[in-house]
């Protein structure tokens, strides 16, 4: 422990703060009103007590004040200029710090810090998420890139994770550090708190050898901040106890003093977990909507940016920023955790709908402008297949063709399609099913298409006609499907996956029945306070009938199994495609259970298992100890088998939590506690309760079994592909420069280029991504369309943002704030 001043009195930095939950046990309109009330009280106390200093963060709260009470806003501006109102957080608000994607954290910083700079002429330097439930191990680099040098938090608490008592260097993979602190006690104090006793308790918890400590005080989660009685008591403390020297202060002042005293603080190179593990599986809809919205926004922005570059017209930055800010607001920790009251989510669903609509409109407008360069032949049923990602993809794309209309022959019934590309090459394709709508038969078809990076290809669909069927074809019972890479076998009785066999290496991946939905007894509250793992199994889904072969054609082989337990049902579909190593798995769940949890288990044939799990713009390594753990879009369990290293990586479209015990990996699919039900409340007879996650939901997964290291399966890129499938757009014949279009491409394959955007000041093109393998490399971004190529050296695990000049000059690294980059300090 570093040695600093040890002579009394002990300096106590008193942090008068207001943690405000804009949504929790109340709707947003009430939270917005509470912001005004809290900030008015803060100004009153600043006027009454000359030495008082107030701390608050979350750019959106200041935006609300600016809109609702300009006079109060002017008073806050004056207090900030005097140094008595301290800006912290630097983000749009206090989000969940595990669930949002890496690009969301970049936007929290971009929009949060830019707003503070515009409104107050300065930014925050202290990251401030005092109420967030856990903090991903990749955050230090993201904080630094957002202009934040320090970090203050309270969860996990001392009973949940042992940490240094004073400052410590929090370090992310790759070496970026911020000076962090978990102060003693907690950020709020009850209305009856005696401040002398509170400060004395904080002083007792000061680490040996340190004569400076930080102590927060305020009232509650529903705004309020410090009371007049609190502030008056603090002003009298030094007279009552000469061993204490309390000063009204700020987190920034504390960190600056501690860093001036010493830089040799302990290093914590890990995540800061865990608190309320159950919240990462609660309220599946908000998790799904978040993941979908993030990718809708990123995809729209890529197309918009490229269209803007070519046309020179004004970009969509203002609309995109507003939509992003709606997504960011919904990442507030009590919203994203699924722990708010049921009615509060009405605003959440509305904001997601509006953000997605904005993204869709912008993407459609950009695609229309870009598609003018494509040649579309005068052939039957032309389509443009769009790839929103900056690497080439060969994937299945689904689209529909209407067999005429109301004035056509009703006897036209679709047969197997013939799909050709712009070169006349016949593509693997098949008819999936036929629907009757709009007074016509509609053919749902699928084709395997090669589409250039961040680009498009024209294809043409011919749908032969056949006689009307006299009866629906029956799907045959089936227990085995295979392609060039894998053979899958299923139990004919219970529908479980019994074998996942590597045909080339002749090795079995599984160790027992897999893909089994497991029901866990879960009487815990919405947060699952003090629960470490969920292992009290009370049942397993079993098949209602033998598995059947749903599809067996050129684009897919699919086995379907119907399973049930209690009052609930699940339909599972496993799909193999030609020349693709990923196994697709979809689950159509009708969940009717309460106080239960649903997991999907995969026991693997391996020893010495290790977990690698995705985190915001990176990944972390963990031990498979059976505990519930948060993750991003994928998690991998690897170890040694008969032929060396092997494992299974699971990518999901909407899930954020798993557990692994020894050689078994389990994805947590859903939980059904009561909405916003907090210990120590107990369920009472005769009361109507509202349970989470009731009814139907669909989950899509990619199973990526691998022999060799997990990164060979490219789960980061696969997760983007799952959320941003190829999209088919009906087209009209037109003249162009060719049947394909490629706008931007990134290499090598251990980098993901996630964001392509026009800068906020619309002066240049910016690209952002991250390195996925822990290896230094040279990223190359090229565009034959723009006749440009840029490159930059990046370090292992680096999150990079590059300015891409269109005048031929080299790429330059910038921060999340789109300013010249100050390198992370060791």
N, C-alpha and C positions, 0 to 999 in steps of 0.2 A: 504494500500500500504506500503511495507517495506520502512524504512528510511535508506538511504545510504548517502554518502558524498554529501553535498549541496553547498560547496564553489566553486566559479568559479576558473579557466575557465572550461567550459564543455568539457569533453574528448569525441571526436568523433572517433570511430573506423571506418576508411575508408576502405571499402572492395572493392578493385580492382578485379573484377570478370569477367569471361567469361561464360555466359549462351549461349550454342551453341545448336541450334536445328539441329541434324544431318539429319533430314528429316522434311520438312514442305512445304514451297512453292518452294521447290527444291528437287531433288532426292538425294539418299544416297551418290552417288559419289561426288556430289557438297558439301554436308555436310562434307564428309571426307576430302576434300581438304581444306575446311574452318577451320577445326580443326588444320591442319598443319600451315596455315597462322596465325591464332590467337596465337598459342603457340610460333611461331617464334617471333611475335611482343612482347609477354610477356617476353621472354628471353632477347630481345633487351632492353626493359625498365628496367629489373632487372640489366643489365650491366650498364645502364646509370645513374640510381638513386639508390644510396647505401641503402636508407632506404625503398625502395618500396617493398611491399609484394603482391603477386598474389594468387588468389584463383580460383580453378576450380575442377570439379568433373565429375564422370562418367567413370568407369573403361574402357569401350570400347573405349573412346577417346584416352586414353594412349596406349591401345593395338594397335590402328591404327598408332599412332606415332612410336611405337616400330617396327612395320612392314614396315612403309613407309619411315622413316627418322631416322635411328639409332643414328646419330650424335646429332640431336635435342633431342632425347630421353635421351641420356647421359647427355645433358645439364640440362634437367628437373630433372633427378635423382640427379644431384649435387645441384640444387636449392632447392629441397626438403630436402636434407641432411643438408643444411644451415638454414633451417627454413624459407626461403623466398618464397617458393612455397608451398601453403597449400592444402592438400588433403581434400576434403569434399565429401559428398554424400554417399560413401561406397557401393553403389549399382552399377549394371551394367550400368545404365544411369538414367535419370529422368523419371520414368514411370508415366502413369496415376495412381493416388493413390486411386481410387475407384474400377476400373474394374478388375485388376489382382486378381487371387485367392491367398489365404493365402500362399500356397506352392510356388507360383511365388515370393512373397516377400522374403521368406526364401532363394530362389536361387539367387535373386538379391544380398542379403547380402553375401551368401556363395561364389559365384563366384567373386563378386566385391571386397570384402575385401581380399580374398585370392590372387587375382591378385595384389592389391596394396601392400600387404605384400611381395610378391615375387619380384615385380618390384622396390619397394622403401624402403623395410625394415620397413614399418610402415603402419598403417591403418588410416582410417577416424574415427573420433569420433562425427562428426556433420552430421546429416541427412540434406540433402540439396535438396529440390525440389521447387525451387523458381518460376517455371512456371507452375507447375501442377495445375489443375483447382479446386481441392477439395481434402480433406484428410480424409479417413475413420476413424471412432472413435476407431477402434481396432489397429491402427498403433503404438501407443506408446509401447505396448508390443513387437510388431514385430521389431521395431527399437532397443529396448534394447537387444533383443535376437541376433541381428546382430552387437552388439558392438557399437551402437550409443547412446550416452547419451544426445545429444542436437539435436534440430530441428529448421531449419530456412526455411521460406516460405513467399510468398507474396500474394497468392490467397487462399481464398477470400479476396478482398480488404476491406478497412474500410467502404465503402458504401454497402458492401454485408454482413458483419458480424462484430459486435462490439466485440473487444478483448482488453485485457490490452495493454497499450502502450509500455511496456517494457517486460522483461522476464515473463513467467508464466509456471507453471507446467501443462503440457498436460497429462491427465490421461485417460487410457483406462479401460474398464470393467475388474474388477479383481484387479485394483489398481496400475498397472505399470505406471511409470511416466518418461517423459523426460522434460528437461528444453527447452522451445520453445520460439521463438520470431518472430513476424512479424515486420520487421523494417519499419520505416516511408519511404514515397516516394515509389520508385519501384526499381527493380534491374538494369534496363538500364537507361541511360540518353542520350538525343539527342546530336548529334555532336556539336550543338551550345550552349550547357549548360554552364553557368557561374558557376564554382565550388564553389565560395564564396557564391553566392546566394543559391545554392543547400544545402550547409552545414548549412547555416543560417536557411533555412526552416526546415531541419532535426532537428536542435537544438530547434526551436520553438515548434516542435511536441514532444520533450522529456517530459515524464511524470513528473509532479511536484514532487520534492524531489529526482529526480535521476540526477546525474551529469555525467552519462555515457550513450552513445547512439551509435547505429550502423547505418552506412550510406553506401549503396552500390553505386557503379558507374561503368559504362561500356557503350559500344555502341552496342545497338541492339540485335536482336535474331540470326542474321546470322553471329555469331562469332564476331571477332573484339576486344572485351575486351576494357580496358581503352586505350585512346590515349595518345600520348606523351604530348599533350597540357593539358589534364586532370591532369596527374601526376605532371607536372610542376606547375600547378595552386594550387594543394593541398599542395605542398611543401611550398608555399608562404602564405597560409591562415593565419597562426598564426601571421605573421607580419602585416597583414591587419586588423585583428579583434582579439584583445587581450582577448576577452571573450571566444574564441574558442581554443581548443587544439586538432586539428586533427592529428591522427597518422595512418600511413599505418599499417593495421592490418589484422586479419582474424576472421571469426565467432568463431573459437575455442578460441582465445584469449579473445574475448568479453565475451563469456559464462563463461570462467574460472574466469574472473574478477568479473562478476556479482554474481556468486555462492560464491566467496570468501567474497563478501560484505554482502550477506544475502542468506538464503535458504527459508525465509518466503515469497515466492512469491505467487500470486493468483493461484488458481487451476481452470483449465478448463477441466471438465470431459464430453466432448461432441465431436462430429465431428467438423471438420473445413470446413464448407460448406457455400455458394455455389457460383460457378462461371461457367457460360456457361452450364446451365442445359440441353440444347438441344443436346449437343454432346453425351450424353449417349444413345441416340436412333439413332444417325446418322451412316450411313454405316454399315448396319446389317452384311455384310459378315465378316468384320474384327472382330466384336464381336463374331460371331459364330466360326470363325477359331481359335480365342484365346481360347475359352472355350474347343473346341475339342482338340486342341494341348496340353493344360495343362493336360487333362485326358489321352491322348495317352501317354504322357511322364511318368506320374505317374504309369499307368498300366504297361508299358514296364519295368519300373524300379523295380516294385515289383516282377515280374516274374524273371527278370534278377538277382536280389539280392538273391532270394531263390535258383535259379539254381547254382549261384556262391557258396553259402553256402554249398550245397551238394557235388558239384564236386570238389571244391577247386581250380578251374581254375581261371585265371585272369578275372576280371569282365569287364563290358562295360563302366566304369566310364568316360573315355575320350570321347567316342562317345556320351554318354548321356549328358555330360557337354556341348559339342559343340551344340547339338540339343537344349538343354535348353536355351543356350545363344541366339540362333536364335529366340526362342519364347520370351525371355526377351527383345531383341532389339525391336521387334514389339509392345511391350507394352509402348514404348515411347509415351508421352502424346498426341502429335499431330498425331501420327499414330493411336493409340487406340481410340482416340476421333472421328476419321473419319474426321478430319479437314485438312488433307494434300491434296496436289494437286492429281488429278486422276492418273497421270503417276507415281507418287512416289510409288503407291501401287503395281506396277509390281514387285519390289524387295520384297515387303511384302508377296505377294502370293507365290513367289518362295521360300522364307525362310520357310514359313509354310509348303509347300509341302516337302521340304527337311527334316524338323524336324519330320514331321509325318512319312515319309518314314524310317528315322533312327529308330524311335520308333517302327514301325511295324516290321522291320527286326530283331531288338533286341528281341522283344516279341516273334516272331515266333521261333527264335533260342532257346530261353529259354524254351518255351513250348515243343519244340521237345525233348529237353533233359529231361524235367520233365515227359513227357508223357510215357517215357520208363517204368515207374513204374506201369502204368495202364494195366489191363487185358482187351484186346479187343477180344471178341469172334468171331469165324468165322461165322458170320451171315450176312444177307443182309443189306447193307447200314449202316455200323457202323459210329458213330460220337462221338467226344469228346466235351462235353459242358464245356466251361471254365468260371469261375467266377473270375474276377480280384480283387474283394473286400474282405477284411478280416472279413466278416461275412456271415453266411449262407443265401441263397436266394432261394425263390420259385417264379419263374417268367416265363413268356412266352419267348421262344427263337425261332427265325425264321431261317430256313435254306432251302436249295433247294436240290432236287433230280432230276437228269436227267433220263428220261425214255429211257435207252439204248443210241444208237448213230446212226450214219449214216447207219450202216449195220444191224440195228434191224428193226423189223416190224413197219412200220409207223402207224399201227393201234393201237399201245399201247397208251392208254390215261389214265392219273392218276385219281384214285378215292380217297375217304376219306382214310387217312393214319392210320396205326396202329403203334404207337411208344411205345417201351418198354425200361425200364432202365436195369441196370446191374443185377438186381435181378429178372428180368422177369415181373416186375409190369407194367401193361398197363397204359400209361400216357394220360391225356386229350390232345387231338390233333385234328387238323382240317386242311383241305386244304383251303388255302386262295385264290389262283388263279393259273392259268396255263399260262405259257409263251412258245412261240415257239422261240427257238434260237439254234444255233449249229446243225441245221437240226434235232432237237429233241424237244419233249414236256418236259418242265421243271416244276416240281411241287414245288410251294412255299408253305411250310407247317409251322405249328406252334405247339409247345407243351409246356405244363406247366411242368417244371422240378425243382426238388430240387437239388441244387448244394452246396457242402460244401464250407466253408470259404476259400478264396484265393486258389481255387482248381478246381477240374474237376470231371465229371461223364461221363461214357460211356452210350450211348443210341443207339437204333437200329430202323431204319425206314423201315417199310414194306409199299409199295405203291401198293394196288390192281389195277388191270386194269379194265377199263369199256369201253363200246362202245363209239365211237366218238359222241359227242353231235350234234344234228341237229340244235339247236339254243341256244343262251346264255340265261340262266335263268334270269328272270326279278327280280330286287330287289323290294320287296313290300313296299308300303308306310307304314310308322310307326312313331308314336309319343311318344312311351313309351318303355324304357328298364329298367331292374332292376337286381340286384343280391341280396346276403344276407343282404347287408348293405344299399344300396341306390336305390331309384327309380328316374329316370330322365324322365321328360316330356318336349315335345317340341311344339312350336306353329306350327300348320300345314300350316299356311300362310306365315309367315316371317322367320321360321326356328329357332327362338330364343329358348334358354333354359328357360322354364317357371317354372320348379320345380326341386329342388334338395332335396329330402325328405329322412330323416333318418328313415329307417324302424323300427329299434330297439327302438329308443327313441321317435318315432312318432312326429317328429318336422321338420318343413320346414326351410331350410337354406337361401333360397333366399327371396328377397323382390322386386319383379318385374322381368322383362325380363332380362336375363343374357346371356353372351357369344355373345353379339352383337358387331360386329366391327363398331367402330365409327370413322368418318372422321373429323379431326380438321383442320380448316384453319390455316396455319402456314407460314406467309410471312417472318419470321425471318431469319437471316443469319445462316451459318452452325453451329455456336456456340450457337445461340439464346441468344446473349448478352442482359442482363438486363431483360430477360423474366423469370418470376417466375412460371407461370403455363400455361397449354395449355387447354383451356376450351371453345374456340370459335368453337362450333360444327357446321358443315355445311352439315352433312348427316349421314345416317346409312345404312349399307348393309342390304338388304332384300333378301329373298329366291327367286330363279328363278323357283323352283318347290318344291313340298312337300318333307319333309325329307323321306329317305328310310332306310330300314333295310339292311345294307350291309353284316353283318355277324351275325349268330345266331347259335353258336356251342359250343362245350365243353370248348374252351379256351377264347372265347370273344363274346360279343354282341356289335355290332357297328352300330350307326346311322350316316348317312351322309347327309349333307345339302349343296347345292350349293347356294352361295349368290353373289350378285353383287351390284356395285355402280359406277356410271360414266363409265369410260373405264376399270375398274378393276373388278376382280373376286376372290372369296375365296371359297375353299372347306373345310368345317369343318367336322371332324370325332370325335365322342365321343365314347369311348369304356369302358365297364365294364367287369371285369373278375371275375371268381368265387373265393371267399375267399380273395379278395383283396379290400382294402378300397379306393385305389387311383382311380380317374376317369381320364382316359387318353384322351387328346385332342390334335389333330394335325390340323394344318392350312396350306393348300397349297395356297399360295397367289400369284396372278399375279397382280402386282401393276403398274399402268400406270398413276398415278397422280403426279403433281408437286406442290411444295410449300404446301404440305399437310402432315398431320401426321395421323397415324392409331393407335387406341387404342382398347382394348378389355375390356368390362366393366362387373362387377359383383356386383349388389346391394344386400346387405345382410340384413336378418331380425334380426337386433341386435341394441342395444343401448350402449351408453358409449364406442364407438369404440376406439381401440388402435392399432397402427401399430407396428409389429416387422419385421425387415428386415435383411436379411443376409448381412454380411460384411466380409472382408478377415479374415478367421479363427475366426469367431464369429458372433455376431448379435448386432443390436442397436434397440432402441425403439423410436418411433416418434408419433406425433399427426397427425391425418388424416385431414389436413388443405387444401387439394387441390393442394398443390405445387408439382412440379416435383422433384422426389427424386431418387438418385442412389441406387442400391442394387446389391447384388451378384445373386445367382441362385434362391433365393426364397424370397417371401414377404407374410406376413400374416396380415389379418384384423380380429381382435377378439373383442368381447364385450359380453353383456348379452342378452339372449333371454328368451323365455318362460320357459325353463328348466334350466336356469343358463348360464354358460359360453359356447359360441360356436363361430365358425368363419370359415374362408376359407383361406387356405394357397395355393399359386400358385407357383409351381416350373417350371422353363423354362430351355430349353437347350441352349439358346443363348441371352437372353434379360437381360438388366442391369438397367432398370429404370421403374418407375411406378408413379401413383398419387393415392391418396385416399382422398375423401371428405366425411366426416361424415360416412355413412354406405356403401359407394360404393368404390370398389377397381377396378382400371383400370391399366392393363399392357400396356406399350407403346411398340408397335410392330415395328414401323419404322418411319422414317422421310424422306422427299424428298426435301431438299434444294439444292442449287447449290454447287458443290464441292468448298471448300476453299473460300467461299464468305463471306467477312468480312465487317461489318458496318464500315464506312458510305457509302459503295458502294450501288448503286441502279441499279436494272435491267433496261436495255435500250432496246428500240424497235430495231428490225433488227439485234440483236446479237444472235448468237447460244450459248446457255448455256448447260452445262452438269449437269444433276440432279442425285442425289444419290438415291439408293435403287429402281431403275427401274427394272421391270421384275419379274421373279419368285423367290420365296424363301419359304422354309418350316420351320415352327416353331412347336416344340413339347413341350407340357406342361403336368404337372400332377396337377390335382385339388385335394386338400386334405381337404375336409370339415371335421370338427371335432366338437364334443360336448365335452367340457373340454378344457384344456390349449393347446396352439399350439404345444408345444414340444411333446405332445403325438402322433402327426402325424409324428415325426422324419423327418422333411424336409431336414436336412443336409444329412442324409444317403440316403434319397430318391433322392436328387439331384445328388449324386454320381452314384446311380443306373441308373438314366436317361441317364447320359453321358457315362456310362460304362456298356452297356447291356450285358447279357450273350452271349457268342460267340460260334457258332457251327463250329467245324473243322472236315472235313472228315478224317476217320482213316482207318488203315489196321489191320487185325488180328495180335495179338501178345500176348505173355505170360507176365504176370506181377504179382503184389502182390494183386490186387483187382480192382474192377470196379469204385472205388472212390478214390480221392486224396484230402487231405486238408493240406495246407502248413503252414498257420498262421491264428490265430483267435484273435479277440479283444473283450473285455467285460469291463464294462456294455454298455447298449445301449445309454447312454448319452455322449459317446465319439466316435469320428470319427478318425480312424487310416488312414491317408491320404497317407503318404509316407513311403515306406520301401526301403532302399537303402544300398549299401555297402559304407562305409566311403570313402572320397576322397583319403585317404592314404591306402585304401583297408585293413585296419587292423581289422575291426569289422562290425557287422550288426547294422544298425540304423533304428529306427522307429519314426515317428513323427505324431502327431495328436492334437486334441483340444477337450475341454469339451464344450458341447452344451447347457446345461440347467441352468447354473449358480449355480451349486451345487458341492461342494467338493466331491471327490470320489476316489476310488482306481482302477486304470486301470490295467487290467490283460491281458497279451499277451501270448498266449500258442501255442505250435506246437507239436502235437503228432508225426508228421513227423520227427522233429528234436529231439523229446523227451526232450523238454525244456519248462519251464514256467517262465515268468518274471512278476513282478508287481511293481507299484510305486504309492504313494499317490500324487494326483494332486489337486490343488485348483480350485475354481469356475472360469470358463472362461479361464483356463490356456491353453496356447499353449505349448506342451511338446515335447521334443526330447529325446529319450532314447537309450543309447547304450545297445544292447542285446548280452552279452557275450555268446559264445558257449561252454565255459568251466564250466558252471554251477554257476558262480558267479552272484551276484545281478545286476539288471539293474541300470544304472547311468544316471542322467540327464545331457544333454549337451546343448550348445547354437546352433544357426543356423550355427555357424562357426565350429561346431563339436569339441568344446573344453569344459572343465568343466564349469558348469553353475554358474555364479554369479547371485544370486537371485535378482529379481526386487526390487529396493529400494522404500520405501514409500515417 
